[in-house]
Amino acid sequence: MKTRVIQIYSPLNDRSDEDKEDFYELLQREIDARLSHHLLILFGNANAKVGSDKISWEGTMGNKGSTL
């Protein structure tokens, strides 16, 4: 069995709707191009965010006060 791995980092919410639509259209084309008998592994961050902004993300970004 052949395996296809796709790593994604989707556009942030502050990007234009056109950028987001382009990304998801490209992703869908890549998924559709996979042969049905091949294994597809999709990983990454569906709403990527890089930086130290912890507003609303305290529990997932290593805040010492987190209970997670």
Biopython code that builds the backbone (N, CA, C, O; Angstrom):
import numpy as np
from Bio.PDB.StructureBuilder import StructureBuilder

atoms = [
    (1, "MET", "N", (0.841, -1.174, 0.000)),
    (1, "MET", "CA", (0.000, 0.000, 0.000)),
    (1, "MET", "C", (0.890, 1.242, 0.000)),
    (1, "MET", "O", (1.846, 1.337, 0.770)),
    (2, "LYS", "N", (0.571, 2.160, -0.848)),
    (2, "LYS", "CA", (1.295, 3.427, -0.883)),
    (2, "LYS", "C", (0.655, 4.405, 0.089)),
    (2, "LYS", "O", (-0.553, 4.384, 0.325)),
    (3, "THR", "N", (1.500, 5.262, 0.645)),
    (3, "THR", "CA", (1.044, 6.249, 1.618)),
    (3, "THR", "C", (1.388, 7.640, 1.112)),
    (3, "THR", "O", (2.474, 7.883, 0.588)),
    (4, "ARG", "N", (0.444, 8.534, 1.282)),
    (4, "ARG", "CA", (0.672, 9.931, 0.923)),
    (4, "ARG", "C", (0.494, 10.756, 2.188)),
    (4, "ARG", "O", (-0.521, 10.637, 2.873)),
    (5, "VAL", "N", (1.478, 11.592, 2.498)),
    (5, "VAL", "CA", (1.431, 12.434, 3.692)),
    (5, "VAL", "C", (1.321, 13.886, 3.234)),
    (5, "VAL", "O", (2.093, 14.351, 2.395)),
    (6, "ILE", "N", (0.349, 14.586, 3.802)),
    (6, "ILE", "CA", (0.165, 16.007, 3.512)),
    (6, "ILE", "C", (0.240, 16.756, 4.830)),
    (6, "ILE", "O", (-0.521, 16.479, 5.757)),
    (7, "GLN", "N", (1.155, 17.699, 4.907)),
    (7, "GLN", "CA", (1.287, 18.538, 6.089)),
    (7, "GLN", "C", (0.714, 19.907, 5.760)),
    (7, "GLN", "O", (1.075, 20.512, 4.751)),
    (8, "ILE", "N", (-0.186, 20.397, 6.621)),
    (8, "ILE", "CA", (-0.848, 21.677, 6.343)),
    (8, "ILE", "C", (-0.636, 22.669, 7.480)),
    (8, "ILE", "O", (-0.447, 22.293, 8.636)),
    (9, "TYR", "N", (-0.673, 23.916, 7.121)),
    (9, "TYR", "CA", (-0.766, 25.028, 8.058)),
    (9, "TYR", "C", (-1.707, 26.024, 7.399)),
    (9, "TYR", "O", (-1.303, 26.804, 6.537)),
    (10, "SER", "N", (-2.950, 25.986, 7.811)),
    (10, "SER", "CA", (-3.966, 26.793, 7.138)),
    (10, "SER", "C", (-3.830, 28.271, 7.483)),
    (10, "SER", "O", (-3.214, 28.634, 8.485)),
    (11, "PRO", "N", (-4.410, 29.112, 6.644)),
    (11, "PRO", "CA", (-4.341, 30.556, 6.887)),
    (11, "PRO", "C", (-5.075, 30.930, 8.180)),
    (11, "PRO", "O", (-6.079, 30.314, 8.538)),
    (12, "LEU", "N", (-4.567, 31.930, 8.860)),
    (12, "LEU", "CA", (-5.213, 32.435, 10.078)),
    (12, "LEU", "C", (-6.510, 33.159, 9.739)),
    (12, "LEU", "O", (-6.749, 33.531, 8.590)),
    (13, "ASN", "N", (-7.333, 33.348, 10.747)),
    (13, "ASN", "CA", (-8.611, 34.020, 10.549)),
    (13, "ASN", "C", (-8.470, 35.441, 10.043)),
    (13, "ASN", "O", (-9.394, 35.963, 9.419)),
    (14, "ASP", "N", (-7.334, 36.080, 10.298)),
    (14, "ASP", "CA", (-7.174, 37.463, 9.844)),
    (14, "ASP", "C", (-6.823, 37.565, 8.359)),
    (14, "ASP", "O", (-6.728, 38.669, 7.823)),
    (15, "ARG", "N", (-6.631, 36.437, 7.698)),
    (15, "ARG", "CA", (-6.368, 36.445, 6.250)),
    (15, "ARG", "C", (-7.673, 36.667, 5.500)),
    (15, "ARG", "O", (-8.753, 36.488, 6.064)),
    (16, "SER", "N", (-7.582, 37.048, 4.259)),
    (16, "SER", "CA", (-8.783, 37.322, 3.466)),
    (16, "SER", "C", (-9.541, 36.020, 3.201)),
    (16, "SER", "O", (-8.963, 34.933, 3.200)),
    (17, "ASP", "N", (-10.832, 36.158, 2.981)),
    (17, "ASP", "CA", (-11.645, 34.987, 2.655)),
    (17, "ASP", "C", (-11.135, 34.313, 1.394)),
    (17, "ASP", "O", (-11.194, 33.090, 1.272)),
    (18, "GLU", "N", (-10.634, 35.105, 0.457)),
    (18, "GLU", "CA", (-10.101, 34.553, -0.792)),
    (18, "GLU", "C", (-8.884, 33.665, -0.514)),
    (18, "GLU", "O", (-8.765, 32.585, -1.092)),
    (19, "ASP", "N", (-7.984, 34.110, 0.362)),
    (19, "ASP", "CA", (-6.812, 33.305, 0.726)),
    (19, "ASP", "C", (-7.240, 31.981, 1.346)),
    (19, "ASP", "O", (-6.701, 30.925, 1.013)),
    (20, "LYS", "N", (-8.217, 32.045, 2.255)),
    (20, "LYS", "CA", (-8.691, 30.827, 2.913)),
    (20, "LYS", "C", (-9.357, 29.885, 1.916)),
    (20, "LYS", "O", (-9.121, 28.677, 1.952)),
    (21, "GLU", "N", (-10.184, 30.424, 1.029)),
    (21, "GLU", "CA", (-10.841, 29.598, 0.020)),
    (21, "GLU", "C", (-9.818, 28.951, -0.906)),
    (21, "GLU", "O", (-9.938, 27.772, -1.238)),
    (22, "ASP", "N", (-8.811, 29.719, -1.327)),
    (22, "ASP", "CA", (-7.750, 29.175, -2.189)),
    (22, "ASP", "C", (-7.034, 28.013, -1.501)),
    (22, "ASP", "O", (-6.776, 26.980, -2.118)),
    (23, "PHE", "N", (-6.718, 28.192, -0.219)),
    (23, "PHE", "CA", (-6.040, 27.139, 0.531)),
    (23, "PHE", "C", (-6.876, 25.864, 0.556)),
    (23, "PHE", "O", (-6.376, 24.787, 0.233)),
    (24, "TYR", "N", (-8.146, 25.982, 0.938)),
    (24, "TYR", "CA", (-8.980, 24.789, 1.067)),
    (24, "TYR", "C", (-9.316, 24.153, -0.282)),
    (24, "TYR", "O", (-9.506, 22.939, -0.362)),
    (25, "GLU", "N", (-9.390, 24.953, -1.331)),
    (25, "GLU", "CA", (-9.577, 24.383, -2.673)),
    (25, "GLU", "C", (-8.352, 23.577, -3.083)),
    (25, "GLU", "O", (-8.484, 22.481, -3.628)),
    (26, "LEU", "N", (-7.168, 24.108, -2.827)),
    (26, "LEU", "CA", (-5.931, 23.384, -3.139)),
    (26, "LEU", "C", (-5.839, 22.100, -2.317)),
    (26, "LEU", "O", (-5.477, 21.047, -2.844)),
    (27, "LEU", "N", (-6.159, 22.187, -1.048)),
    (27, "LEU", "CA", (-6.141, 20.994, -0.197)),
    (27, "LEU", "C", (-7.121, 19.953, -0.717)),
    (27, "LEU", "O", (-6.787, 18.770, -0.768)),
    (28, "GLN", "N", (-8.315, 20.365, -1.101)),
    (28, "GLN", "CA", (-9.294, 19.413, -1.615)),
    (28, "GLN", "C", (-8.807, 18.757, -2.905)),
    (28, "GLN", "O", (-9.014, 17.560, -3.104)),
    (29, "ARG", "N", (-8.168, 19.520, -3.777)),
    (29, "ARG", "CA", (-7.617, 18.935, -5.016)),
    (29, "ARG", "C", (-6.559, 17.885, -4.691)),
    (29, "ARG", "O", (-6.520, 16.829, -5.321)),
    (30, "GLU", "N", (-5.702, 18.169, -3.710)),
    (30, "GLU", "CA", (-4.669, 17.200, -3.315)),
    (30, "GLU", "C", (-5.301, 15.934, -2.734)),
    (30, "GLU", "O", (-4.849, 14.826, -3.020)),
    (31, "ILE", "N", (-6.325, 16.094, -1.936)),
    (31, "ILE", "CA", (-7.010, 14.932, -1.364)),
    (31, "ILE", "C", (-7.699, 14.128, -2.461)),
    (31, "ILE", "O", (-7.627, 12.899, -2.470)),
    (32, "ASP", "N", (-8.356, 14.808, -3.374)),
    (32, "ASP", "CA", (-9.054, 14.123, -4.465)),
    (32, "ASP", "C", (-8.098, 13.400, -5.405)),
    (32, "ASP", "O", (-8.486, 12.424, -6.048)),
    (33, "ALA", "N", (-6.853, 13.863, -5.495)),
    (33, "ALA", "CA", (-5.871, 13.251, -6.387)),
    (33, "ALA", "C", (-5.358, 11.915, -5.857)),
    (33, "ALA", "O", (-4.733, 11.149, -6.591)),
    (34, "ARG", "N", (-5.622, 11.642, -4.596)),
    (34, "ARG", "CA", (-5.174, 10.380, -3.975)),
    (34, "ARG", "C", (-5.986, 9.219, -4.557)),
    (34, "ARG", "O", (-7.207, 9.303, -4.690)),
    (35, "LEU", "N", (-5.300, 8.163, -4.891)),
    (35, "LEU", "CA", (-5.996, 6.974, -5.364)),
    (35, "LEU", "C", (-6.726, 6.340, -4.191)),
    (35, "LEU", "O", (-6.219, 6.350, -3.069)),
    (36, "SER", "N", (-7.891, 5.799, -4.430)),
    (36, "SER", "CA", (-8.744, 5.308, -3.343)),
    (36, "SER", "C", (-8.101, 4.182, -2.528)),
    (36, "SER", "O", (-8.469, 3.982, -1.370)),
    (37, "HIS", "N", (-7.157, 3.450, -3.101)),
    (37, "HIS", "CA", (-6.533, 2.352, -2.361)),
    (37, "HIS", "C", (-5.230, 2.774, -1.668)),
    (37, "HIS", "O", (-4.527, 1.932, -1.109)),
    (38, "HIS", "N", (-4.915, 4.044, -1.701)),
    (38, "HIS", "CA", (-3.739, 4.568, -1.005)),
    (38, "HIS", "C", (-4.150, 5.149, 0.337)),
    (38, "HIS", "O", (-5.268, 5.639, 0.498)),
    (39, "LEU", "N", (-3.247, 5.091, 1.287)),
    (39, "LEU", "CA", (-3.461, 5.660, 2.604)),
    (39, "LEU", "C", (-3.082, 7.128, 2.575)),
    (39, "LEU", "O", (-2.021, 7.491, 2.067)),
    (40, "LEU", "N", (-3.942, 7.968, 3.118)),
    (40, "LEU", "CA", (-3.673, 9.403, 3.187)),
    (40, "LEU", "C", (-3.532, 9.801, 4.646)),
    (40, "LEU", "O", (-4.410, 9.518, 5.461)),
    (41, "ILE", "N", (-2.429, 10.454, 4.975)),
    (41, "ILE", "CA", (-2.216, 10.985, 6.318)),
    (41, "ILE", "C", (-2.142, 12.500, 6.180)),
    (41, "ILE", "O", (-1.287, 13.033, 5.472)),
    (42, "LEU", "N", (-3.047, 13.179, 6.864)),
    (42, "LEU", "CA", (-3.114, 14.629, 6.831)),
    (42, "LEU", "C", (-2.831, 15.122, 8.238)),
    (42, "LEU", "O", (-3.535, 14.756, 9.179)),
    (43, "PHE", "N", (-1.801, 15.952, 8.389)),
    (43, "PHE", "CA", (-1.502, 16.484, 9.709)),
    (43, "PHE", "C", (-0.989, 17.908, 9.593)),
    (43, "PHE", "O", (-0.620, 18.373, 8.515)),
    (44, "GLY", "N", (-0.975, 18.570, 10.703)),
    (44, "GLY", "CA", (-0.532, 19.948, 10.733)),
    (44, "GLY", "C", (-1.434, 20.743, 11.640)),
    (44, "GLY", "O", (-1.899, 20.238, 12.662)),
    (45, "ASN", "N", (-1.684, 21.973, 11.279)),
    (45, "ASN", "CA", (-2.500, 22.845, 12.093)),
    (45, "ASN", "C", (-3.543, 23.480, 11.189)),
    (45, "ASN", "O", (-3.216, 24.241, 10.279)),
    (46, "ALA", "N", (-4.791, 23.159, 11.449)),
    (46, "ALA", "CA", (-5.867, 23.657, 10.604)),
    (46, "ALA", "C", (-6.181, 25.124, 10.851)),
    (46, "ALA", "O", (-6.995, 25.708, 10.136)),
    (47, "ASN", "N", (-5.563, 25.718, 11.831)),
    (47, "ASN", "CA", (-5.673, 27.150, 12.049)),
    (47, "ASN", "C", (-4.376, 27.607, 12.692)),
    (47, "ASN", "O", (-4.345, 28.019, 13.852)),
    (48, "ALA", "N", (-3.316, 27.527, 11.921)),
    (48, "ALA", "CA", (-1.963, 27.768, 12.424)),
    (48, "ALA", "C", (-1.813, 29.157, 13.027)),
    (48, "ALA", "O", (-2.357, 30.139, 12.521)),
    (49, "LYS", "N", (-1.068, 29.212, 14.110)),
    (49, "LYS", "CA", (-0.754, 30.480, 14.742)),
    (49, "LYS", "C", (0.647, 30.362, 15.324)),
    (49, "LYS", "O", (0.922, 29.455, 16.109)),
    (50, "VAL", "N", (1.518, 31.260, 14.948)),
    (50, "VAL", "CA", (2.883, 31.242, 15.437)),
    (50, "VAL", "C", (3.111, 32.522, 16.221)),
    (50, "VAL", "O", (2.744, 33.609, 15.775)),
    (51, "GLY", "N", (3.712, 32.388, 17.377)),
    (51, "GLY", "CA", (4.000, 33.562, 18.182)),
    (51, "GLY", "C", (3.685, 33.326, 19.639)),
    (51, "GLY", "O", (3.372, 32.206, 20.041)),
    (52, "SER", "N", (3.768, 34.374, 20.427)),
    (52, "SER", "CA", (3.603, 34.224, 21.869)),
    (52, "SER", "C", (2.261, 34.728, 22.369)),
    (52, "SER", "O", (2.060, 34.804, 23.581)),
    (53, "ASP", "N", (1.348, 35.071, 21.497)),
    (53, "ASP", "CA", (0.030, 35.555, 21.894)),
    (53, "ASP", "C", (-0.729, 34.431, 22.580)),
    (53, "ASP", "O", (-1.034, 33.413, 21.959)),
    (54, "LYS", "N", (-1.038, 34.615, 23.869)),
    (54, "LYS", "CA", (-1.701, 33.557, 24.626)),
    (54, "LYS", "C", (-3.153, 33.890, 24.955)),
    (54, "LYS", "O", (-3.792, 33.162, 25.715)),
    (55, "ILE", "N", (-3.671, 34.949, 24.412)),
    (55, "ILE", "CA", (-5.048, 35.315, 24.707)),
    (55, "ILE", "C", (-5.968, 34.206, 24.202)),
    (55, "ILE", "O", (-5.957, 33.870, 23.018)),
    (56, "SER", "N", (-6.752, 33.649, 25.099)),
    (56, "SER", "CA", (-7.696, 32.551, 24.842)),
    (56, "SER", "C", (-7.023, 31.208, 24.609)),
    (56, "SER", "O", (-7.715, 30.219, 24.371)),
    (57, "TRP", "N", (-5.693, 31.137, 24.670)),
    (57, "TRP", "CA", (-4.994, 29.879, 24.406)),
    (57, "TRP", "C", (-4.096, 29.482, 25.575)),
    (57, "TRP", "O", (-3.174, 28.686, 25.402)),
    (58, "GLU", "N", (-4.354, 30.024, 26.751)),
    (58, "GLU", "CA", (-3.471, 29.822, 27.887)),
    (58, "GLU", "C", (-3.193, 28.336, 28.144)),
    (58, "GLU", "O", (-2.048, 27.964, 28.402)),
    (59, "GLY", "N", (-4.197, 27.504, 28.079)),
    (59, "GLY", "CA", (-4.052, 26.094, 28.400)),
    (59, "GLY", "C", (-3.326, 25.279, 27.345)),
    (59, "GLY", "O", (-2.890, 24.164, 27.630)),
    (60, "THR", "N", (-3.188, 25.793, 26.162)),
    (60, "THR", "CA", (-2.553, 25.020, 25.097)),
    (60, "THR", "C", (-1.159, 25.516, 24.736)),
    (60, "THR", "O", (-0.452, 24.873, 23.960)),
    (61, "MET", "N", (-0.763, 26.650, 25.291)),
    (61, "MET", "CA", (0.533, 27.221, 24.914)),
    (61, "MET", "C", (1.522, 27.236, 26.073)),
    (61, "MET", "O", (2.464, 28.029, 26.069)),
    (62, "GLY", "N", (1.322, 26.371, 27.065)),
    (62, "GLY", "CA", (2.323, 26.225, 28.107)),
    (62, "GLY", "C", (2.222, 27.205, 29.244)),
    (62, "GLY", "O", (3.219, 27.423, 29.932)),
    (63, "ASN", "N", (1.094, 27.800, 29.482)),
    (63, "ASN", "CA", (0.930, 28.713, 30.612)),
    (63, "ASN", "C", (1.052, 27.923, 31.903)),
    (63, "ASN", "O", (0.409, 26.884, 32.050)),
    (64, "LYS", "N", (1.863, 28.391, 32.841)),
    (64, "LYS", "CA", (2.078, 27.669, 34.094)),
    (64, "LYS", "C", (0.802, 27.509, 34.906)),
    (64, "LYS", "O", (0.686, 26.565, 35.688)),
    (65, "GLY", "N", (-0.150, 28.407, 34.737)),
    (65, "GLY", "CA", (-1.392, 28.335, 35.486)),
    (65, "GLY", "C", (-2.408, 27.378, 34.885)),
    (65, "GLY", "O", (-3.511, 27.240, 35.413)),
    (66, "SER", "N", (-2.062, 26.725, 33.809)),
    (66, "SER", "CA", (-3.002, 25.842, 33.128)),
    (66, "SER", "C", (-3.316, 24.609, 33.938)),
    (66, "SER", "O", (-2.459, 24.074, 34.642)),
    (67, "THR", "N", (-4.558, 24.162, 33.834)),
    (67, "THR", "CA", (-4.959, 22.917, 34.504)),
    (67, "THR", "C", (-5.019, 21.767, 33.518)),
    (67, "THR", "O", (-5.410, 20.658, 33.882)),
    (68, "LEU", "N", (-4.642, 22.012, 32.287)),
    (68, "LEU", "CA", (-4.676, 20.943, 31.280)),
    (68, "LEU", "C", (-3.479, 20.048, 31.377)),
    (68, "LEU", "O", (-3.353, 19.100, 30.603)),
]
sb = StructureBuilder()
sb.init_structure("model")
sb.init_model(0)
sb.init_chain("A")
sb.init_seg("    ")
for serial, (resi, resn, name, xyz) in enumerate(atoms, 1):
    if name == "N":
        sb.init_residue(resn, " ", resi, " ")
    sb.init_atom(name, np.array(xyz, "f"), 0.0, 1.0, " ", f" {name:<3s}", serial, name[0])
structure = sb.get_structure()
